Amino acid sequence: MAYDASVDQELFSKAWENDAMKLVVGIYSYKGGAKKVQIRREPKGEEGRASFAKLGRLTKEELQGILPLLQEALGQLG
């Protein structure tokens, strides 16, 4: 079964960013299923446009930036 974006519902989304990238913390539910947290990295390329990249490892600054967002997401999970 292939992924269908039309049934992937975004329930929460907040971002932290610095000069080089944006980290987005979101809660999603696929086909009304379990709520799940996703963290994605969007590096800023030329002209400031963001693109998708593998999250990988976090620096201390990045972790400190998204920690409040993760705590807020946890509260949204109920």
Sequence and secondary structure as in RCSB ss.txt:
>XXXX:A:sequence
MAYDASVDQELFSKAWENDAMKLVVGIYSYKGGAKKVQIRREPKGEEGRASFAKLGRLTKEELQGILPLLQEALG
QLG
>XXXX:A:secstr
    GGGEEEEEEEEEE SSEEEEEEEEEETT  EEEEEEEEEB GGG B  B      HHHHHHHHHHHHHHHH
HH 
